[in-house]
Amino acid sequence: MKTIFAVLTTLVLVGCSSVPDELASDNEEALVSYKVAKHQGNEVAGEPARWGGVIADVRNAEDHTVLEVVSFPLKRWGRPEVSDNSDGRFLAVINDFVDPDVYQQGRAISFVGTIGQTQQGKIDEYVYTYPVIEATGYHLWKVEKQKSHVEVDYSPLWFRHNFYSPYYPYRYPVPVRVRVQDNSGTPAKNRN
């Protein structure tokens, strides 16, 4: 019985914290974070890394593709945690063709690979130094559907607030829940 419990516990823990196979690394502790690479530049070139974010641009060359990515911290399973605060941008170099219609601007993506030499580029007129990851694996995440709901309480005001008899135990009705779904498929940040 103890053996079965130990095996089940191990499976649950491994299943909860595992990353997709494309993003797996032999040594999780050796991975260099984006923030460290941004500040140390070429000093960490050649070190292993796992970074992720939102695609800003896709540029295909003859023998490779460069993705410009707005960096966000990764959740424990490797998905970028998109918010209003970004750590900056990086370039991901993939030795393959990547279709810009599939890898569209605004999609979440994660990479694993080695850190390359930093590159200079421009964001509009601003000169920017990009950390580079030479990707050995990458995972394009599915678009998350935004779930929202609205609660409507149809009981009269006097019944809801119990003004007239605060000590009498009225049974409050359960609020009616109305589910509102957005099926537009656009990310929340792009909606007006």
C-alpha positions as CSV (number, residue, x, y, z in Angstrom):
1,M,0.0,0.0,0.0
2,K,2.9,2.4,0.8
3,T,4.5,1.7,-2.5
4,I,1.3,2.5,-4.4
5,F,0.9,5.7,-2.5
6,A,4.5,6.7,-3.2
7,V,4.2,6.0,-6.9
8,L,0.9,7.9,-7.2
9,T,2.4,10.9,-5.3
10,T,5.4,10.9,-7.6
11,L,3.2,10.8,-10.7
12,V,1.1,13.7,-9.5
13,L,4.1,15.8,-8.6
14,V,5.8,15.1,-11.9
15,G,2.6,15.7,-13.9
16,C,2.0,19.1,-12.2
17,S,5.4,20.5,-12.8
18,S,6.5,19.1,-16.1
19,V,7.1,21.1,-19.2
20,P,6.3,20.0,-22.7
21,D,8.8,17.6,-24.2
22,E,10.1,20.2,-26.7
23,L,11.1,22.4,-23.7
24,A,12.7,19.7,-21.6
25,S,16.3,20.2,-20.3
26,D,18.7,17.8,-18.8
27,N,19.8,20.2,-16.0
28,E,17.0,22.6,-14.9
29,E,19.3,24.3,-12.3
30,A,21.8,25.3,-15.0
31,L,19.3,27.3,-17.0
32,V,20.1,31.0,-17.2
33,S,17.1,33.4,-16.9
34,Y,16.4,36.1,-19.3
35,K,17.1,38.8,-16.7
36,V,20.6,37.5,-16.0
37,A,21.4,37.3,-19.7
38,K,20.1,40.8,-20.3
39,H,22.4,42.3,-17.7
40,Q,25.4,40.1,-18.3
41,G,25.3,40.1,-22.1
42,N,28.0,38.1,-23.8
43,E,29.4,36.8,-20.5
44,V,26.8,34.0,-20.4
45,A,27.0,33.1,-24.1
46,G,26.9,29.3,-24.6
47,E,25.0,28.7,-21.4
48,P,21.6,26.8,-21.5
49,A,18.4,28.8,-21.2
50,R,14.6,28.6,-21.3
51,W,12.8,31.8,-22.2
52,G,9.4,32.7,-23.4
53,G,7.1,35.5,-24.3
54,V,4.8,36.9,-27.0
55,I,5.8,37.1,-30.6
56,A,6.5,40.6,-31.9
57,D,8.0,39.8,-35.3
58,V,9.0,36.9,-37.5
59,R,11.8,37.2,-40.1
60,N,12.6,34.2,-42.3
61,A,16.0,34.0,-43.9
62,E,17.2,31.4,-46.4
63,D,18.4,28.8,-43.8
64,H,16.9,30.0,-40.5
65,T,14.2,32.1,-38.9
66,V,14.6,34.9,-36.3
67,L,11.7,35.6,-34.0
68,E,11.6,38.8,-32.0
69,V,9.9,38.1,-28.7
70,V,8.6,40.3,-25.9
71,S,9.9,38.5,-22.9
72,F,7.7,37.5,-19.9
73,P,8.5,35.2,-16.9
74,L,7.6,31.6,-17.3
75,K,5.2,29.6,-15.2
76,R,6.5,26.4,-13.8
77,W,5.3,24.4,-16.8
78,G,7.0,26.7,-19.3
79,R,4.2,28.9,-20.5
80,P,4.8,32.7,-20.5
81,E,2.9,34.6,-17.8
82,V,1.7,37.5,-20.0
83,S,1.1,40.8,-18.1
84,D,1.4,44.5,-18.6
85,N,5.0,44.5,-17.5
86,S,7.6,43.0,-19.8
87,D,11.3,42.2,-19.0
88,G,12.3,43.4,-22.5
89,R,12.8,41.7,-25.8
90,F,15.0,38.9,-27.2
91,L,15.7,37.2,-30.5
92,A,15.2,33.5,-30.9
93,V,17.1,31.9,-33.8
94,I,15.5,28.7,-35.2
95,N,17.4,26.6,-37.8
96,D,14.2,26.0,-39.8
97,F,11.4,27.7,-41.6
98,V,8.6,29.1,-39.4
99,D,5.3,30.1,-41.1
100,P,4.4,33.7,-40.1
101,D,0.7,32.9,-40.5
102,V,0.9,30.3,-37.8
103,Y,3.4,32.0,-35.6
104,Q,1.5,35.3,-35.6
105,Q,2.2,38.4,-33.7
106,G,0.7,38.2,-30.2
107,R,1.0,34.4,-29.8
108,A,2.7,33.0,-26.7
109,I,5.8,30.9,-27.3
110,S,8.6,29.3,-25.3
111,F,12.1,28.3,-26.3
112,V,14.9,26.1,-24.9
113,G,18.5,26.3,-26.2
114,T,21.8,28.1,-25.7
115,I,22.5,31.8,-25.3
116,G,24.1,33.4,-28.3
117,Q,26.0,36.7,-28.8
118,T,23.9,39.8,-28.3
119,Q,22.7,41.7,-31.4
120,Q,22.0,45.4,-31.9
121,G,18.7,46.3,-33.5
122,K,16.1,49.1,-33.6
123,I,12.6,49.3,-32.1
124,D,11.3,52.2,-34.1
125,E,14.1,54.8,-33.7
126,Y,15.4,53.3,-30.4
127,V,18.6,51.3,-30.6
128,Y,18.2,48.1,-28.6
129,T,20.6,45.4,-27.5
130,Y,18.9,42.0,-27.9
131,P,19.9,39.0,-25.9
132,V,19.8,36.0,-28.3
133,I,18.7,32.4,-27.7
134,E,19.7,29.8,-30.3
135,A,16.7,27.5,-30.0
136,T,17.0,23.7,-30.0
137,G,13.4,23.4,-29.0
138,Y,10.3,25.6,-29.0
139,H,6.6,25.3,-28.2
140,L,3.8,27.6,-29.5
141,W,1.1,27.8,-26.9
142,K,-2.6,27.5,-27.7
143,V,-4.7,30.7,-27.3
144,E,-6.3,30.8,-23.9
145,K,-10.0,31.5,-23.9
146,Q,-10.9,34.3,-21.5
147,K,-13.6,33.1,-19.1
148,S,-15.9,35.6,-17.5
149,H,-19.2,35.5,-15.7
150,V,-21.6,38.0,-14.3
151,E,-23.7,37.6,-11.2
152,V,-27.2,39.1,-11.0
153,D,-29.1,39.2,-7.8
154,Y,-32.8,39.6,-8.5
155,S,-34.0,39.7,-4.9
156,P,-35.6,43.0,-3.6
157,L,-33.3,45.5,-2.0
158,W,-34.8,45.2,1.5
159,F,-34.4,41.4,1.3
160,R,-30.7,41.6,0.3
161,H,-29.7,44.0,2.9
162,N,-32.0,42.9,5.7
163,F,-32.6,46.5,6.9
164,Y,-35.8,46.0,8.8
165,S,-34.8,43.1,11.0
166,P,-31.1,42.5,11.2
167,Y,-31.3,39.8,13.8
168,Y,-34.0,37.7,12.0
169,P,-32.2,34.9,10.0
170,Y,-33.6,35.5,6.5
171,R,-32.6,32.9,3.9
172,Y,-30.9,34.7,1.2
173,P,-31.5,33.5,-2.3
174,V,-28.6,32.3,-4.4
175,P,-27.6,34.9,-7.0
176,V,-28.4,33.9,-10.6
177,R,-25.2,33.4,-12.6
178,V,-25.1,34.6,-16.2
179,R,-22.2,33.3,-18.2
180,V,-20.8,35.8,-20.8
181,Q,-18.5,34.3,-23.4
182,D,-16.3,36.1,-25.8
183,N,-15.9,34.0,-29.0
184,S,-14.0,36.7,-31.0
185,G,-10.7,34.8,-30.6
186,T,-8.7,38.1,-30.2
187,P,-6.4,38.5,-27.1
188,A,-7.8,40.6,-24.4
189,K,-5.2,43.3,-24.8
190,N,-6.2,43.9,-28.4
191,R,-9.9,44.4,-27.6
192,N,-11.3,47.9,-27.2
